Amino acid sequence: MSKGKSGNDLVLTIDMEFQAQVEKIMQEELIASIQKPHTNLLDTAFVVAMEPKTGRILAM
């Protein structure tokens, strides 16, 4: 086993305002979907919003 060492700094690209909007939309859509017939197993949803040209993660 080797000892850990410092690396390059991590730069996050998540836009907190956009993240909050995405979370709100996902919650609304999940609640609306659960109320539809034949969705008794639906209880979770995941989303990742990425800028396709750069690969930057905008919301997760």
PDB file of N, H, CA, C and O in Angstrom:
ATOM      1  N   MET A   1       0.861  -1.174   0.000  1.00  0.00           N
ATOM      2  CA  MET A   1       0.000   0.000   0.000  1.00  0.00           C
ATOM      3  C   MET A   1       0.908   1.238   0.000  1.00  0.00           C
ATOM      4  O   MET A   1       1.913   1.274   0.709  1.00  0.00           O
ATOM      5  N   SER A   2       0.549   2.245  -0.795  1.00  0.00           N
ATOM      6  H   SER A   2      -0.268   2.216  -1.371  1.00  0.00           H
ATOM      7  CA  SER A   2       1.370   3.457  -0.856  1.00  0.00           C
ATOM      8  C   SER A   2       0.659   4.617  -0.173  1.00  0.00           C
ATOM      9  O   SER A   2      -0.565   4.634  -0.045  1.00  0.00           O
ATOM     10  N   LYS A   3       1.449   5.570   0.253  1.00  0.00           N
ATOM     11  H   LYS A   3       2.443   5.556   0.148  1.00  0.00           H
ATOM     12  CA  LYS A   3       0.950   6.753   0.932  1.00  0.00           C
ATOM     13  C   LYS A   3       0.348   7.718  -0.095  1.00  0.00           C
ATOM     14  O   LYS A   3       0.874   7.848  -1.201  1.00  0.00           O
ATOM     15  N   GLY A   4      -0.755   8.398   0.264  1.00  0.00           N
ATOM     16  H   GLY A   4      -1.182   8.293   1.162  1.00  0.00           H
ATOM     17  CA  GLY A   4      -1.378   9.367  -0.631  1.00  0.00           C
ATOM     18  C   GLY A   4      -0.507  10.586  -0.842  1.00  0.00           C
ATOM     19  O   GLY A   4       0.365  10.880  -0.024  1.00  0.00           O
ATOM     20  N   LYS A   5      -0.740  11.305  -1.944  1.00  0.00           N
ATOM     21  H   LYS A   5      -1.448  11.066  -2.609  1.00  0.00           H
ATOM     22  CA  LYS A   5       0.020  12.520  -2.218  1.00  0.00           C
ATOM     23  C   LYS A   5      -0.893  13.560  -2.850  1.00  0.00           C
ATOM     24  O   LYS A   5      -1.919  13.223  -3.442  1.00  0.00           O
ATOM     25  N   SER A   6      -0.518  14.806  -2.722  1.00  0.00           N
ATOM     26  H   SER A   6       0.315  15.080  -2.241  1.00  0.00           H
ATOM     27  CA  SER A   6      -1.290  15.912  -3.293  1.00  0.00           C
ATOM     28  C   SER A   6      -1.301  15.816  -4.802  1.00  0.00           C
ATOM     29  O   SER A   6      -0.335  15.366  -5.420  1.00  0.00           O
ATOM     30  N   GLY A   7      -2.419  16.249  -5.394  1.00  0.00           N
ATOM     31  H   GLY A   7      -3.203  16.614  -4.893  1.00  0.00           H
ATOM     32  CA  GLY A   7      -2.536  16.258  -6.845  1.00  0.00           C
ATOM     33  C   GLY A   7      -2.925  17.635  -7.329  1.00  0.00           C
ATOM     34  O   GLY A   7      -2.759  18.624  -6.616  1.00  0.00           O
ATOM     35  N   ASN A   8      -3.444  17.697  -8.544  1.00  0.00           N
ATOM     36  H   ASN A   8      -3.579  16.893  -9.123  1.00  0.00           H
ATOM     37  CA  ASN A   8      -3.922  18.965  -9.097  1.00  0.00           C
ATOM     38  C   ASN A   8      -5.202  19.370  -8.394  1.00  0.00           C
ATOM     39  O   ASN A   8      -5.921  18.521  -7.866  1.00  0.00           O
ATOM     40  N   ASP A   9      -5.489  20.652  -8.384  1.00  0.00           N
ATOM     41  H   ASP A   9      -4.905  21.341  -8.812  1.00  0.00           H
ATOM     42  CA  ASP A   9      -6.718  21.141  -7.767  1.00  0.00           C
ATOM     43  C   ASP A   9      -7.918  20.702  -8.593  1.00  0.00           C
ATOM     44  O   ASP A   9      -7.849  20.613  -9.819  1.00  0.00           O
ATOM     45  N   LEU A  10      -9.002  20.433  -7.911  1.00  0.00           N
ATOM     46  H   LEU A  10      -9.058  20.505  -6.915  1.00  0.00           H
ATOM     47  CA  LEU A  10     -10.253  20.059  -8.548  1.00  0.00           C
ATOM     48  C   LEU A  10     -11.080  21.320  -8.772  1.00  0.00           C
ATOM     49  O   LEU A  10     -11.281  22.105  -7.845  1.00  0.00           O
ATOM     50  N   VAL A  11     -11.557  21.517  -9.996  1.00  0.00           N
ATOM     51  H   VAL A  11     -11.393  20.880 -10.749  1.00  0.00           H
ATOM     52  CA  VAL A  11     -12.380  22.675 -10.329  1.00  0.00           C
ATOM     53  C   VAL A  11     -13.770  22.168 -10.690  1.00  0.00           C
ATOM     54  O   VAL A  11     -13.938  21.440 -11.668  1.00  0.00           O
ATOM     55  N   LEU A  12     -14.770  22.558  -9.894  1.00  0.00           N
ATOM     56  H   LEU A  12     -14.634  23.150  -9.100  1.00  0.00           H
ATOM     57  CA  LEU A  12     -16.133  22.136 -10.160  1.00  0.00           C
ATOM     58  C   LEU A  12     -16.787  23.076 -11.160  1.00  0.00           C
ATOM     59  O   LEU A  12     -16.530  24.280 -11.153  1.00  0.00           O
ATOM     60  N   THR A  13     -17.632  22.520 -12.019  1.00  0.00           N
ATOM     61  H   THR A  13     -17.840  21.542 -12.024  1.00  0.00           H
ATOM     62  CA  THR A  13     -18.299  23.326 -13.038  1.00  0.00           C
ATOM     63  C   THR A  13     -19.805  23.360 -12.827  1.00  0.00           C
ATOM     64  O   THR A  13     -20.530  23.851 -13.692  1.00  0.00           O
ATOM     65  N   ILE A  14     -20.295  22.851 -11.698  1.00  0.00           N
ATOM     66  H   ILE A  14     -19.706  22.453 -10.995  1.00  0.00           H
ATOM     67  CA  ILE A  14     -21.731  22.827 -11.448  1.00  0.00           C
ATOM     68  C   ILE A  14     -22.225  24.248 -11.191  1.00  0.00           C
ATOM     69  O   ILE A  14     -21.676  24.984 -10.371  1.00  0.00           O
ATOM     70  N   ASP A  15     -23.271  24.604 -11.914  1.00  0.00           N
ATOM     71  H   ASP A  15     -23.717  24.006 -12.580  1.00  0.00           H
ATOM     72  CA  ASP A  15     -23.915  25.910 -11.784  1.00  0.00           C
ATOM     73  C   ASP A  15     -25.007  25.752 -10.726  1.00  0.00           C
ATOM     74  O   ASP A  15     -26.015  25.094 -10.985  1.00  0.00           O
ATOM     75  N   MET A  16     -24.830  26.335  -9.552  1.00  0.00           N
ATOM     76  H   MET A  16     -24.011  26.869  -9.342  1.00  0.00           H
ATOM     77  CA  MET A  16     -25.736  26.104  -8.421  1.00  0.00           C
ATOM     78  C   MET A  16     -27.164  26.578  -8.692  1.00  0.00           C
ATOM     79  O   MET A  16     -28.113  25.938  -8.241  1.00  0.00           O
ATOM     80  N   GLU A  17     -27.337  27.684  -9.415  1.00  0.00           N
ATOM     81  H   GLU A  17     -26.565  28.204  -9.782  1.00  0.00           H
ATOM     82  CA  GLU A  17     -28.681  28.154  -9.752  1.00  0.00           C
ATOM     83  C   GLU A  17     -29.364  27.169 -10.703  1.00  0.00           C
ATOM     84  O   GLU A  17     -30.532  26.826 -10.521  1.00  0.00           O
ATOM     85  N   PHE A  18     -28.630  26.724 -11.710  1.00  0.00           N
ATOM     86  H   PHE A  18     -27.681  27.003 -11.858  1.00  0.00           H
ATOM     87  CA  PHE A  18     -29.154  25.745 -12.661  1.00  0.00           C
ATOM     88  C   PHE A  18     -29.442  24.429 -11.943  1.00  0.00           C
ATOM     89  O   PHE A  18     -30.457  23.784 -12.205  1.00  0.00           O
ATOM     90  N   GLN A  19     -28.552  24.034 -11.040  1.00  0.00           N
ATOM     91  H   GLN A  19     -27.727  24.558 -10.827  1.00  0.00           H
ATOM     92  CA  GLN A  19     -28.734  22.819 -10.249  1.00  0.00           C
ATOM     93  C   GLN A  19     -30.052  22.868  -9.481  1.00  0.00           C
ATOM     94  O   GLN A  19     -30.796  21.888  -9.465  1.00  0.00           O
ATOM     95  N   ALA A  20     -30.341  23.989  -8.852  1.00  0.00           N
ATOM     96  H   ALA A  20     -29.737  24.785  -8.865  1.00  0.00           H
ATOM     97  CA  ALA A  20     -31.585  24.143  -8.087  1.00  0.00           C
ATOM     98  C   ALA A  20     -32.807  24.037  -9.000  1.00  0.00           C
ATOM     99  O   ALA A  20     -33.806  23.420  -8.633  1.00  0.00           O
ATOM    100  N   GLN A  21     -32.728  24.638 -10.186  1.00  0.00           N
ATOM    101  H   GLN A  21     -31.916  25.140 -10.484  1.00  0.00           H
ATOM    102  CA  GLN A  21     -33.837  24.557 -11.140  1.00  0.00           C
ATOM    103  C   GLN A  21     -34.053  23.117 -11.603  1.00  0.00           C
ATOM    104  O   GLN A  21     -35.191  22.658 -11.706  1.00  0.00           O
ATOM    105  N   VAL A  22     -32.970  22.413 -11.880  1.00  0.00           N
ATOM    106  H   VAL A  22     -32.046  22.785 -11.796  1.00  0.00           H
ATOM    107  CA  VAL A  22     -33.060  21.018 -12.319  1.00  0.00           C
ATOM    108  C   VAL A  22     -33.681  20.157 -11.226  1.00  0.00           C
ATOM    109  O   VAL A  22     -34.535  19.316 -11.507  1.00  0.00           O
ATOM    110  N   GLU A  23     -33.260  20.362  -9.986  1.00  0.00           N
ATOM    111  H   GLU A  23     -32.567  21.045  -9.757  1.00  0.00           H
ATOM    112  CA  GLU A  23     -33.823  19.595  -8.868  1.00  0.00           C
ATOM    113  C   GLU A  23     -35.323  19.841  -8.734  1.00  0.00           C
ATOM    114  O   GLU A  23     -36.089  18.905  -8.505  1.00  0.00           O
ATOM    115  N   LYS A  24     -35.744  21.102  -8.876  1.00  0.00           N
ATOM    116  H   LYS A  24     -35.121  21.862  -9.063  1.00  0.00           H
ATOM    117  CA  LYS A  24     -37.167  21.442  -8.775  1.00  0.00           C
ATOM    118  C   LYS A  24     -37.963  20.766  -9.887  1.00  0.00           C
ATOM    119  O   LYS A  24     -39.019  20.186  -9.636  1.00  0.00           O
ATOM    120  N   ILE A  25     -37.459  20.841 -11.103  1.00  0.00           N
ATOM    121  H   ILE A  25     -36.601  21.313 -11.307  1.00  0.00           H
ATOM    122  CA  ILE A  25     -38.137  20.224 -12.246  1.00  0.00           C
ATOM    123  C   ILE A  25     -38.216  18.709 -12.062  1.00  0.00           C
ATOM    124  O   ILE A  25     -39.262  18.109 -12.310  1.00  0.00           O
ATOM    125  N   MET A  26     -37.123  18.091 -11.631  1.00  0.00           N
ATOM    126  H   MET A  26     -36.274  18.578 -11.430  1.00  0.00           H
ATOM    127  CA  MET A  26     -37.110  16.638 -11.431  1.00  0.00           C
ATOM    128  C   MET A  26     -38.113  16.226 -10.361  1.00  0.00           C
ATOM    129  O   MET A  26     -38.811  15.225 -10.521  1.00  0.00           O
ATOM    130  N   GLN A  27     -38.192  16.977  -9.287  1.00  0.00           N
ATOM    131  H   GLN A  27     -37.625  17.790  -9.157  1.00  0.00           H
ATOM    132  CA  GLN A  27     -39.141  16.657  -8.222  1.00  0.00           C
ATOM    133  C   GLN A  27     -40.579  16.767  -8.738  1.00  0.00           C
ATOM    134  O   GLN A  27     -41.401  15.891  -8.471  1.00  0.00           O
ATOM    135  N   GLU A  28     -40.883  17.831  -9.470  1.00  0.00           N
ATOM    136  H   GLU A  28     -40.215  18.543  -9.688  1.00  0.00           H
ATOM    137  CA  GLU A  28     -42.228  18.009 -10.018  1.00  0.00           C
ATOM    138  C   GLU A  28     -42.578  16.884 -10.990  1.00  0.00           C
ATOM    139  O   GLU A  28     -43.683  16.343 -10.943  1.00  0.00           O
ATOM    140  N   GLU A  29     -41.652  16.535 -11.860  1.00  0.00           N
ATOM    141  H   GLU A  29     -40.754  16.975 -11.898  1.00  0.00           H
ATOM    142  CA  GLU A  29     -41.897  15.486 -12.850  1.00  0.00           C
ATOM    143  C   GLU A  29     -42.021  14.114 -12.202  1.00  0.00           C
ATOM    144  O   GLU A  29     -42.838  13.301 -12.633  1.00  0.00           O
ATOM    145  N   LEU A  30     -41.231  13.848 -11.182  1.00  0.00           N
ATOM    146  H   LEU A  30     -40.568  14.509 -10.832  1.00  0.00           H
ATOM    147  CA  LEU A  30     -41.309  12.570 -10.487  1.00  0.00           C
ATOM    148  C   LEU A  30     -42.657  12.430  -9.787  1.00  0.00           C
ATOM    149  O   LEU A  30     -43.290  11.377  -9.857  1.00  0.00           O
ATOM    150  N   ILE A  31     -43.093  13.485  -9.115  1.00  0.00           N
ATOM    151  H   ILE A  31     -42.578  14.341  -9.058  1.00  0.00           H
ATOM    152  CA  ILE A  31     -44.394  13.454  -8.443  1.00  0.00           C
ATOM    153  C   ILE A  31     -45.516  13.247  -9.459  1.00  0.00           C
ATOM    154  O   ILE A  31     -46.423  12.451  -9.218  1.00  0.00           O
ATOM    155  N   ALA A  32     -45.468  13.944 -10.580  1.00  0.00           N
ATOM    156  H   ALA A  32     -44.730  14.590 -10.777  1.00  0.00           H
ATOM    157  CA  ALA A  32     -46.493  13.793 -11.628  1.00  0.00           C
ATOM    158  C   ALA A  32     -46.474  12.382 -12.211  1.00  0.00           C
ATOM    159  O   ALA A  32     -47.532  11.817 -12.486  1.00  0.00           O
ATOM    160  N   SER A  33     -45.299  11.812 -12.402  1.00  0.00           N
ATOM    161  H   SER A  33     -44.440  12.271 -12.179  1.00  0.00           H
ATOM    162  CA  SER A  33     -45.183  10.470 -12.974  1.00  0.00           C
ATOM    163  C   SER A  33     -45.685   9.402 -12.025  1.00  0.00           C
ATOM    164  O   SER A  33     -46.312   8.433 -12.453  1.00  0.00           O
ATOM    165  N   ILE A  34     -45.416   9.568 -10.741  1.00  0.00           N
ATOM    166  H   ILE A  34     -44.907  10.355 -10.393  1.00  0.00           H
ATOM    167  CA  ILE A  34     -45.847   8.584  -9.750  1.00  0.00           C
ATOM    168  C   ILE A  34     -47.369   8.485  -9.706  1.00  0.00           C
ATOM    169  O   ILE A  34     -47.912   7.424  -9.397  1.00  0.00           O
ATOM    170  N   GLN A  35     -48.048   9.560 -10.007  1.00  0.00           N
ATOM    171  H   GLN A  35     -47.607  10.421 -10.258  1.00  0.00           H
ATOM    172  CA  GLN A  35     -49.502   9.585  -9.946  1.00  0.00           C
ATOM    173  C   GLN A  35     -50.162   8.902 -11.147  1.00  0.00           C
ATOM    174  O   GLN A  35     -51.377   8.707 -11.149  1.00  0.00           O
ATOM    175  N   LYS A  36     -49.388   8.539 -12.156  1.00  0.00           N
ATOM    176  H   LYS A  36     -48.400   8.697 -12.154  1.00  0.00           H
ATOM    177  CA  LYS A  36     -49.931   7.864 -13.335  1.00  0.00           C
ATOM    178  C   LYS A  36     -50.083   6.367 -13.052  1.00  0.00           C
ATOM    179  O   LYS A  36     -49.406   5.827 -12.177  1.00  0.00           O
ATOM    180  N   PRO A  37     -50.971   5.700 -13.793  1.00  0.00           N
ATOM    181  CA  PRO A  37     -51.143   4.259 -13.604  1.00  0.00           C
ATOM    182  C   PRO A  37     -49.878   3.477 -13.993  1.00  0.00           C
ATOM    183  O   PRO A  37     -49.093   3.925 -14.829  1.00  0.00           O
ATOM    184  N   HIS A  38     -49.699   2.336 -13.393  1.00  0.00           N
ATOM    185  H   HIS A  38     -50.336   1.971 -12.714  1.00  0.00           H
ATOM    186  CA  HIS A  38     -48.606   1.404 -13.703  1.00  0.00           C
ATOM    187  C   HIS A  38     -47.226   1.974 -13.382  1.00  0.00           C
ATOM    188  O   HIS A  38     -46.247   1.625 -14.042  1.00  0.00           O
ATOM    189  N   THR A  39     -47.135   2.840 -12.386  1.00  0.00           N
ATOM    190  H   THR A  39     -47.930   3.124 -11.850  1.00  0.00           H
ATOM    191  CA  THR A  39     -45.826   3.386 -11.993  1.00  0.00           C
ATOM    192  C   THR A  39     -45.544   3.087 -10.525  1.00  0.00           C
ATOM    193  O   THR A  39     -44.868   3.867  -9.854  1.00  0.00           O
ATOM    194  N   ASN A  40     -46.060   1.960 -10.017  1.00  0.00           N
ATOM    195  H   ASN A  40     -46.610   1.327 -10.562  1.00  0.00           H
ATOM    196  CA  ASN A  40     -45.906   1.649  -8.598  1.00  0.00           C
ATOM    197  C   ASN A  40     -44.456   1.365  -8.194  1.00  0.00           C
ATOM    198  O   ASN A  40     -44.146   1.374  -7.003  1.00  0.00           O
ATOM    199  N   LEU A  41     -43.572   1.115  -9.141  1.00  0.00           N
ATOM    200  H   LEU A  41     -43.823   1.107 -10.109  1.00  0.00           H
ATOM    201  CA  LEU A  41     -42.161   0.879  -8.815  1.00  0.00           C
ATOM    202  C   LEU A  41     -41.318   2.144  -8.967  1.00  0.00           C
ATOM    203  O   LEU A  41     -40.136   2.144  -8.624  1.00  0.00           O
ATOM    204  N   LEU A  42     -41.907   3.202  -9.469  1.00  0.00           N
ATOM    205  H   LEU A  42     -42.868   3.202  -9.747  1.00  0.00           H
ATOM    206  CA  LEU A  42     -41.180   4.451  -9.695  1.00  0.00           C
ATOM    207  C   LEU A  42     -41.081   5.243  -8.396  1.00  0.00           C
ATOM    208  O   LEU A  42     -42.099   5.635  -7.825  1.00  0.00           O
ATOM    209  N   ASP A  43     -39.850   5.479  -7.927  1.00  0.00           N
ATOM    210  H   ASP A  43     -39.023   5.161  -8.391  1.00  0.00           H
ATOM    211  CA  ASP A  43     -39.680   6.280  -6.715  1.00  0.00           C
ATOM    212  C   ASP A  43     -38.425   7.142  -6.755  1.00  0.00           C
ATOM    213  O   ASP A  43     -38.184   7.924  -5.835  1.00  0.00           O
ATOM    214  N   THR A  44     -37.630   7.010  -7.800  1.00  0.00           N
ATOM    215  H   THR A  44     -37.826   6.375  -8.547  1.00  0.00           H
ATOM    216  CA  THR A  44     -36.374   7.745  -7.877  1.00  0.00           C
ATOM    217  C   THR A  44     -36.097   8.123  -9.330  1.00  0.00           C
ATOM    218  O   THR A  44     -36.462   7.396 -10.254  1.00  0.00           O
ATOM    219  N   ALA A  45     -35.452   9.259  -9.515  1.00  0.00           N
ATOM    220  H   ALA A  45     -35.156   9.850  -8.765  1.00  0.00           H
ATOM    221  CA  ALA A  45     -35.022   9.681 -10.850  1.00  0.00           C
ATOM    222  C   ALA A  45     -33.639  10.309 -10.732  1.00  0.00           C
ATOM    223  O   ALA A  45     -33.296  10.889  -9.702  1.00  0.00           O
ATOM    224  N   PHE A  46     -32.860  10.188 -11.783  1.00  0.00           N
ATOM    225  H   PHE A  46     -33.139   9.716 -12.620  1.00  0.00           H
ATOM    226  CA  PHE A  46     -31.509  10.744 -11.817  1.00  0.00           C
ATOM    227  C   PHE A  46     -31.348  11.577 -13.075  1.00  0.00           C
ATOM    228  O   PHE A  46     -31.942  11.275 -14.110  1.00  0.00           O
ATOM    229  N   VAL A  47     -30.551  12.617 -12.984  1.00  0.00           N
ATOM    230  H   VAL A  47     -30.068  12.863 -12.143  1.00  0.00           H
ATOM    231  CA  VAL A  47     -30.289  13.464 -14.149  1.00  0.00           C
ATOM    232  C   VAL A  47     -28.858  13.986 -14.076  1.00  0.00           C
ATOM    233  O   VAL A  47     -28.342  14.298 -13.003  1.00  0.00           O
ATOM    234  N   VAL A  48     -28.239  14.071 -15.240  1.00  0.00           N
ATOM    235  H   VAL A  48     -28.658  13.818 -16.112  1.00  0.00           H
ATOM    236  CA  VAL A  48     -26.938  14.726 -15.374  1.00  0.00           C
ATOM    237  C   VAL A  48     -27.061  15.663 -16.570  1.00  0.00           C
ATOM    238  O   VAL A  48     -27.423  15.232 -17.664  1.00  0.00           O
ATOM    239  N   ALA A  49     -26.764  16.931 -16.366  1.00  0.00           N
ATOM    240  H   ALA A  49     -26.470  17.281 -15.477  1.00  0.00           H
ATOM    241  CA  ALA A  49     -26.783  17.904 -17.454  1.00  0.00           C
ATOM    242  C   ALA A  49     -25.339  18.255 -17.783  1.00  0.00           C
ATOM    243  O   ALA A  49     -24.590  18.731 -16.930  1.00  0.00           O
ATOM    244  N   MET A  50     -24.963  18.011 -19.034  1.00  0.00           N
ATOM    245  H   MET A  50     -25.572  17.625 -19.727  1.00  0.00           H
ATOM    246  CA  MET A  50     -23.576  18.195 -19.448  1.00  0.00           C
ATOM    247  C   MET A  50     -23.514  19.094 -20.680  1.00  0.00           C
ATOM    248  O   MET A  50     -24.370  19.018 -21.561  1.00  0.00           O
ATOM    249  N   GLU A  51     -22.507  19.933 -20.728  1.00  0.00           N
ATOM    250  H   GLU A  51     -21.811  19.994 -20.013  1.00  0.00           H
ATOM    251  CA  GLU A  51     -22.278  20.753 -21.912  1.00  0.00           C
ATOM    252  C   GLU A  51     -21.562  19.872 -22.937  1.00  0.00           C
ATOM    253  O   GLU A  51     -20.420  19.472 -22.709  1.00  0.00           O
ATOM    254  N   PRO A  52     -22.213  19.563 -24.062  1.00  0.00           N
ATOM    255  CA  PRO A  52     -21.663  18.571 -24.988  1.00  0.00           C
ATOM    256  C   PRO A  52     -20.329  18.955 -25.638  1.00  0.00           C
ATOM    257  O   PRO A  52     -19.519  18.079 -25.941  1.00  0.00           O
ATOM    258  N   LYS A  53     -20.098  20.225 -25.852  1.00  0.00           N
ATOM    259  H   LYS A  53     -20.756  20.937 -25.606  1.00  0.00           H
ATOM    260  CA  LYS A  53     -18.849  20.627 -26.523  1.00  0.00           C
ATOM    261  C   LYS A  53     -17.616  20.483 -25.635  1.00  0.00           C
ATOM    262  O   LYS A  53     -16.521  20.196 -26.119  1.00  0.00           O
ATOM    263  N   THR A  54     -17.807  20.686 -24.324  1.00  0.00           N
ATOM    264  H   THR A  54     -18.697  20.918 -23.931  1.00  0.00           H
ATOM    265  CA  THR A  54     -16.646  20.659 -23.417  1.00  0.00           C
ATOM    266  C   THR A  54     -16.679  19.496 -22.427  1.00  0.00           C
ATOM    267  O   THR A  54     -15.655  19.152 -21.836  1.00  0.00           O
ATOM    268  N   GLY A  55     -17.857  18.889 -22.245  1.00  0.00           N
ATOM    269  H   GLY A  55     -18.689  19.169 -22.724  1.00  0.00           H
ATOM    270  CA  GLY A  55     -17.985  17.824 -21.254  1.00  0.00           C
ATOM    271  C   GLY A  55     -18.166  18.332 -19.840  1.00  0.00           C
ATOM    272  O   GLY A  55     -18.197  17.538 -18.900  1.00  0.00           O
ATOM    273  N   ARG A  56     -18.285  19.632 -19.669  1.00  0.00           N
ATOM    274  H   ARG A  56     -18.260  20.277 -20.433  1.00  0.00           H
ATOM    275  CA  ARG A  56     -18.499  20.209 -18.333  1.00  0.00           C
ATOM    276  C   ARG A  56     -19.817  19.723 -17.756  1.00  0.00           C
ATOM    277  O   ARG A  56     -20.835  19.724 -18.448  1.00  0.00           O
ATOM    278  N   ILE A  57     -19.810  19.311 -16.502  1.00  0.00           N
ATOM    279  H   ILE A  57     -18.983  19.310 -15.939  1.00  0.00           H
ATOM    280  CA  ILE A  57     -21.028  18.912 -15.813  1.00  0.00           C
ATOM    281  C   ILE A  57     -21.670  20.175 -15.231  1.00  0.00           C
ATOM    282  O   ILE A  57     -21.046  20.887 -14.444  1.00  0.00           O
ATOM    283  N   LEU A  58     -22.901  20.443 -15.616  1.00  0.00           N
ATOM    284  H   LEU A  58     -23.408  19.865 -16.256  1.00  0.00           H
ATOM    285  CA  LEU A  58     -23.607  21.652 -15.194  1.00  0.00           C
ATOM    286  C   LEU A  58     -24.536  21.384 -14.012  1.00  0.00           C
ATOM    287  O   LEU A  58     -24.740  22.252 -13.163  1.00  0.00           O
ATOM    288  N   ALA A  59     -25.094  20.180 -13.966  1.00  0.00           N
ATOM    289  H   ALA A  59     -24.928  19.475 -14.656  1.00  0.00           H
ATOM    290  CA  ALA A  59     -25.993  19.805 -12.867  1.00  0.00           C
ATOM    291  C   ALA A  59     -25.980  18.288 -12.755  1.00  0.00           C
ATOM    292  O   ALA A  59     -25.810  17.568 -13.739  1.00  0.00           O
ATOM    293  N   MET A  60     -26.164  17.830 -11.530  1.00  0.00           N
ATOM    294  H   MET A  60     -26.302  18.415 -10.730  1.00  0.00           H
ATOM    295  CA  MET A  60     -26.165  16.388 -11.313  1.00  0.00           C
ATOM    296  C   MET A  60     -27.088  16.068 -10.145  1.00  0.00           C
ATOM    297  O   MET A  60     -27.243  14.902  -9.782  1.00  0.00           O
TER     298      MET A  60
END
